[in-house]
Amino acid sequence: MAETAALDTTTPLTGERADILAVLSKARHFLRFTTRDLTDEQAASSPTDSELCLGGLIKHVTGVERGWVDFIVQGTGTMKDFDDLTAEDFAERDAEFRLLPGETLAGVLDAYAEVAARTDAMIATADLDRAWPLPKAPWFQEDSWSARQVLLHIIAETAQHAGHADIIREAIDGAKTMG
């Protein structure tokens, strides 16, 4: 995996890059905020009809962001075509949505922070117009995505799961992200 230099915090980002980073940071904040003051057991619980849990959502969003940033940096070879996915690939993806024995909320939040820092550094320097062919999958109607489109997808994914997390948190103990 190609590493990206740490984000230069002495020179603030401006324009489009600053906007992308601000929106992504806000979505990340709301997702993380839903886990405040929870135990590992609460973070692993699925209190709604869905099987989703807060720890699993953090793990999933971490994996999504990591995978798509790998795509931006390294290209199409970082992702398999849908038809090439194995039962093991699907099992790994399923486990991504659960807080497994031995995993902690603090651990998944730390992993998320590491991935976020890498993404933030990449946003500062990436060629936002650089496009790569997408892996073949039934849900992709386009042939390729630019780095910009991938970052917008990461934002959408994070925001969508922050909404899921808010519902799950309210079901756990009545706490709300806003209000």
C-alpha atoms as a printed R data frame, in Angstrom:
    type eleno elety resid chain resno       x       y       z
1   ATOM     1    CA   MET     A     1   0.000   0.000   0.000
2   ATOM     2    CA   ALA     A     2   1.393   3.381  -0.932
3   ATOM     3    CA   GLU     A     3   1.679   5.642   2.083
4   ATOM     4    CA   THR     A     4   0.704   9.272   2.039
5   ATOM     5    CA   ALA     A     5   2.572  11.975   3.925
6   ATOM     6    CA   ALA     A     6   0.986  13.426   7.034
7   ATOM     7    CA   LEU     A     7  -1.419  16.287   6.476
8   ATOM     8    CA   ASP     A     8   0.394  19.624   6.544
9   ATOM     9    CA   THR     A     9  -1.596  21.512   9.152
10  ATOM    10    CA   THR     A    10   0.497  24.676   8.782
11  ATOM    11    CA   THR     A    11  -0.969  25.456   5.359
12  ATOM    12    CA   PRO     A    12  -4.756  25.321   5.525
13  ATOM    13    CA   LEU     A    13  -6.580  23.799   2.598
14  ATOM    14    CA   THR     A    14  -8.769  26.118   0.578
15  ATOM    15    CA   GLY     A    15 -11.465  25.815  -2.060
16  ATOM    16    CA   GLU     A    16 -12.783  22.448  -3.121
17  ATOM    17    CA   ARG     A    17 -10.309  20.438  -1.034
18  ATOM    18    CA   ALA     A    18 -11.256  22.351   2.110
19  ATOM    19    CA   ASP     A    19 -14.950  21.827   1.345
20  ATOM    20    CA   ILE     A    20 -14.508  18.070   0.798
21  ATOM    21    CA   LEU     A    21 -12.509  17.738   3.996
22  ATOM    22    CA   ALA     A    22 -15.005  19.815   6.018
23  ATOM    23    CA   VAL     A    23 -18.032  17.806   4.891
24  ATOM    24    CA   LEU     A    24 -16.250  14.478   5.414
25  ATOM    25    CA   SER     A    25 -15.026  15.579   8.852
26  ATOM    26    CA   LYS     A    26 -18.553  16.552   9.881
27  ATOM    27    CA   ALA     A    27 -19.998  13.198   8.767
28  ATOM    28    CA   ARG     A    28 -17.213  11.359  10.612
29  ATOM    29    CA   HIS     A    29 -17.871  13.417  13.748
30  ATOM    30    CA   PHE     A    30 -21.555  12.512  13.807
31  ATOM    31    CA   LEU     A    31 -20.782   8.826  13.261
32  ATOM    32    CA   ARG     A    32 -18.197   8.758  16.073
33  ATOM    33    CA   PHE     A    33 -20.380  10.907  18.354
34  ATOM    34    CA   THR     A    34 -23.092   8.242  18.402
35  ATOM    35    CA   THR     A    35 -20.713   5.977  20.332
36  ATOM    36    CA   ARG     A    36 -19.988   8.423  23.177
37  ATOM    37    CA   ASP     A    37 -20.055   6.922  26.663
38  ATOM    38    CA   LEU     A    38 -20.940   3.408  25.458
39  ATOM    39    CA   THR     A    39 -19.530   0.140  26.728
40  ATOM    40    CA   ASP     A    40 -18.131  -2.443  24.347
41  ATOM    41    CA   GLU     A    41 -21.232  -4.545  24.992
42  ATOM    42    CA   GLN     A    42 -23.528  -1.683  24.010
43  ATOM    43    CA   ALA     A    43 -21.425  -0.952  20.911
44  ATOM    44    CA   ALA     A    44 -21.765  -4.617  19.905
45  ATOM    45    CA   SER     A    45 -25.519  -4.780  20.522
46  ATOM    46    CA   SER     A    46 -28.160  -4.775  17.795
47  ATOM    47    CA   PRO     A    47 -31.197  -3.228  19.511
48  ATOM    48    CA   THR     A    48 -33.281  -2.789  16.365
49  ATOM    49    CA   ASP     A    49 -34.701  -5.268  13.866
50  ATOM    50    CA   SER     A    50 -31.525  -4.709  11.857
51  ATOM    51    CA   GLU     A    51 -28.397  -6.713  12.612
52  ATOM    52    CA   LEU     A    52 -26.350  -3.513  12.556
53  ATOM    53    CA   CYS     A    53 -24.417  -2.410  15.630
54  ATOM    54    CA   LEU     A    54 -22.480   0.768  16.304
55  ATOM    55    CA   GLY     A    55 -19.067  -0.900  16.548
56  ATOM    56    CA   GLY     A    56 -19.732  -2.715  13.297
57  ATOM    57    CA   LEU     A    57 -20.778   0.463  11.531
58  ATOM    58    CA   ILE     A    58 -17.519   2.130  12.571
59  ATOM    59    CA   LYS     A    59 -15.586  -0.918  11.320
60  ATOM    60    CA   HIS     A    60 -17.491  -0.936   8.041
61  ATOM    61    CA   VAL     A    61 -17.000   2.762   7.345
62  ATOM    62    CA   THR     A    62 -13.309   2.373   8.226
63  ATOM    63    CA   GLY     A    63 -12.982  -0.451   5.708
64  ATOM    64    CA   VAL     A    64 -14.902   1.427   3.038
65  ATOM    65    CA   GLU     A    65 -12.784   4.545   3.443
66  ATOM    66    CA   ARG     A    66  -9.535   2.542   3.502
67  ATOM    67    CA   GLY     A    67 -10.507   0.590   0.388
68  ATOM    68    CA   TRP     A    68 -11.611   3.596  -1.633
69  ATOM    69    CA   VAL     A    69  -8.515   5.607  -0.695
70  ATOM    70    CA   ASP     A    70  -6.416   2.637  -1.835
71  ATOM    71    CA   PHE     A    71  -8.364   2.851  -5.104
72  ATOM    72    CA   ILE     A    72  -7.606   6.584  -5.451
73  ATOM    73    CA   VAL     A    73  -3.902   6.068  -4.736
74  ATOM    74    CA   GLN     A    74  -3.227   2.730  -6.452
75  ATOM    75    CA   GLY     A    75  -6.028   2.183  -8.937
76  ATOM    76    CA   THR     A    76  -8.389  -0.538  -9.962
77  ATOM    77    CA   GLY     A    77  -6.165  -3.438  -8.907
78  ATOM    78    CA   THR     A    78  -7.057  -2.810  -5.265
79  ATOM    79    CA   MET     A    79 -10.619  -4.076  -5.763
80  ATOM    80    CA   LYS     A    80 -12.016  -7.310  -7.127
81  ATOM    81    CA   ASP     A    81 -14.734  -7.562  -9.729
82  ATOM    82    CA   PHE     A    82 -18.008  -8.746  -8.189
83  ATOM    83    CA   ASP     A    83 -17.860 -12.078 -10.041
84  ATOM    84    CA   ASP     A    84 -14.395 -12.739  -8.577
85  ATOM    85    CA   LEU     A    85 -15.476 -12.364  -4.952
86  ATOM    86    CA   THR     A    86 -15.218 -15.561  -2.917
87  ATOM    87    CA   ALA     A    87 -17.220 -16.906  -0.002
88  ATOM    88    CA   GLU     A    88 -14.325 -15.759   2.200
89  ATOM    89    CA   ASP     A    89 -14.626 -12.217   0.807
90  ATOM    90    CA   PHE     A    90 -18.334 -12.164   1.641
91  ATOM    91    CA   ALA     A    91 -17.668 -13.571   5.138
92  ATOM    92    CA   GLU     A    92 -15.059 -10.853   5.775
93  ATOM    93    CA   ARG     A    93 -17.527  -8.202   4.654
94  ATOM    94    CA   ASP     A    94 -20.219  -9.658   6.928
95  ATOM    95    CA   ALA     A    95 -17.813  -9.627   9.904
96  ATOM    96    CA   GLU     A    96 -17.075  -5.981   9.141
97  ATOM    97    CA   PHE     A    97 -20.577  -5.109  10.359
98  ATOM    98    CA   ARG     A    98 -20.117  -6.680  13.808
99  ATOM    99    CA   LEU     A    99 -17.930  -5.992  16.806
100 ATOM   100    CA   LEU     A   100 -16.305  -9.397  17.174
101 ATOM   101    CA   PRO     A   101 -15.041 -11.050  20.371
102 ATOM   102    CA   GLY     A   102 -11.779  -9.410  21.387
103 ATOM   103    CA   GLU     A   103 -12.549  -6.185  19.511
104 ATOM   104    CA   THR     A   104 -13.266  -3.044  21.461
105 ATOM   105    CA   LEU     A   105 -15.027   0.177  20.652
106 ATOM   106    CA   ALA     A   106 -11.835   2.071  21.504
107 ATOM   107    CA   GLY     A   107  -9.892  -0.137  19.098
108 ATOM   108    CA   VAL     A   108 -12.241   0.386  16.167
109 ATOM   109    CA   LEU     A   109 -12.378   4.134  16.857
110 ATOM   110    CA   ASP     A   110  -8.554   4.254  16.865
111 ATOM   111    CA   ALA     A   111  -8.426   2.369  13.558
112 ATOM   112    CA   TYR     A   112 -10.976   4.798  12.120
113 ATOM   113    CA   ALA     A   113  -8.876   7.775  13.246
114 ATOM   114    CA   GLU     A   114  -5.795   6.309  11.527
115 ATOM   115    CA   VAL     A   115  -7.682   5.786   8.270
116 ATOM   116    CA   ALA     A   116  -9.175   9.274   8.501
117 ATOM   117    CA   ALA     A   117  -5.721  10.829   8.943
118 ATOM   118    CA   ARG     A   118  -4.451   9.008   5.858
119 ATOM   119    CA   THR     A   119  -7.481  10.138   3.853
120 ATOM   120    CA   ASP     A   120  -7.112  13.725   5.007
121 ATOM   121    CA   ALA     A   121  -3.464  13.769   3.921
122 ATOM   122    CA   MET     A   122  -4.391  12.293   0.547
123 ATOM   123    CA   ILE     A   123  -7.114  14.921   0.005
124 ATOM   124    CA   ALA     A   124  -4.478  17.628   0.378
125 ATOM   125    CA   THR     A   125  -2.418  16.368  -2.543
126 ATOM   126    CA   ALA     A   126  -4.439  14.045  -4.773
127 ATOM   127    CA   ASP     A   127  -5.207  14.818  -8.384
128 ATOM   128    CA   LEU     A   128  -8.978  15.037  -7.960
129 ATOM   129    CA   ASP     A   129  -9.500  14.558 -11.699
130 ATOM   130    CA   ARG     A   130  -7.473  11.316 -11.857
131 ATOM   131    CA   ALA     A   131  -9.895   8.529 -12.744
132 ATOM   132    CA   TRP     A   132  -9.580   4.767 -12.565
133 ATOM   133    CA   PRO     A   133 -11.812   2.109 -14.109
134 ATOM   134    CA   LEU     A   134 -14.271   0.770 -11.556
135 ATOM   135    CA   PRO     A   135 -14.364  -2.931 -10.754
136 ATOM   136    CA   LYS     A   136 -17.164  -4.708 -12.554
137 ATOM   137    CA   ALA     A   137 -20.190  -4.902 -10.268
138 ATOM   138    CA   PRO     A   138 -23.965  -4.731 -10.793
139 ATOM   139    CA   TRP     A   139 -24.254  -1.486  -8.803
140 ATOM   140    CA   PHE     A   140 -21.745   0.526 -10.856
141 ATOM   141    CA   GLN     A   141 -23.348   2.099 -13.886
142 ATOM   142    CA   GLU     A   142 -20.288   4.198 -14.702
143 ATOM   143    CA   ASP     A   143 -17.073   2.848 -16.203
144 ATOM   144    CA   SER     A   144 -14.748   4.895 -14.019
145 ATOM   145    CA   TRP     A   145 -14.651   7.304 -11.110
146 ATOM   146    CA   SER     A   146 -12.363  10.233 -10.485
147 ATOM   147    CA   ALA     A   147 -10.780  10.778  -7.091
148 ATOM   148    CA   ARG     A   148 -13.399  13.502  -6.583
149 ATOM   149    CA   GLN     A   149 -16.255  11.061  -7.237
150 ATOM   150    CA   VAL     A   150 -14.710   8.525  -4.864
151 ATOM   151    CA   LEU     A   151 -14.424  11.137  -2.114
152 ATOM   152    CA   LEU     A   152 -18.058  12.121  -2.633
153 ATOM   153    CA   HIS     A   153 -18.957   8.429  -2.341
154 ATOM   154    CA   ILE     A   154 -16.999   8.165   0.934
155 ATOM   155    CA   ILE     A   155 -18.881  11.202   2.247
156 ATOM   156    CA   ALA     A   156 -22.256   9.736   1.222
157 ATOM   157    CA   GLU     A   157 -21.416   6.359   2.761
158 ATOM   158    CA   THR     A   158 -20.267   7.949   6.013
159 ATOM   159    CA   ALA     A   159 -23.325  10.208   6.266
160 ATOM   160    CA   GLN     A   160 -25.710   7.352   5.493
161 ATOM   161    CA   HIS     A   161 -24.195   5.181   8.201
162 ATOM   162    CA   ALA     A   162 -24.132   8.085  10.669
163 ATOM   163    CA   GLY     A   163 -27.924   8.151  10.239
164 ATOM   164    CA   HIS     A   164 -28.126   4.404  10.850
165 ATOM   165    CA   ALA     A   165 -25.933   4.859  13.917
166 ATOM   166    CA   ASP     A   166 -28.186   7.586  15.301
167 ATOM   167    CA   ILE     A   167 -31.209   5.266  15.145
168 ATOM   168    CA   ILE     A   168 -29.273   2.424  16.781
169 ATOM   169    CA   ARG     A   169 -27.983   4.689  19.553
170 ATOM   170    CA   GLU     A   170 -31.449   6.006  20.308
171 ATOM   171    CA   ALA     A   171 -32.657   2.396  20.591
172 ATOM   172    CA   ILE     A   172 -29.853   1.568  23.031
173 ATOM   173    CA   ASP     A   173 -30.419   4.299  25.600
174 ATOM   174    CA   GLY     A   174 -32.479   7.099  24.117
175 ATOM   175    CA   ALA     A   175 -29.459   9.323  23.426
176 ATOM   176    CA   LYS     A   176 -29.631  11.355  20.227
177 ATOM   177    CA   THR     A   177 -26.902  12.873  18.124
178 ATOM   178    CA   MET     A   178 -28.772  16.141  17.827
179 ATOM   179    CA   GLY     A   179 -31.697  17.345  19.880
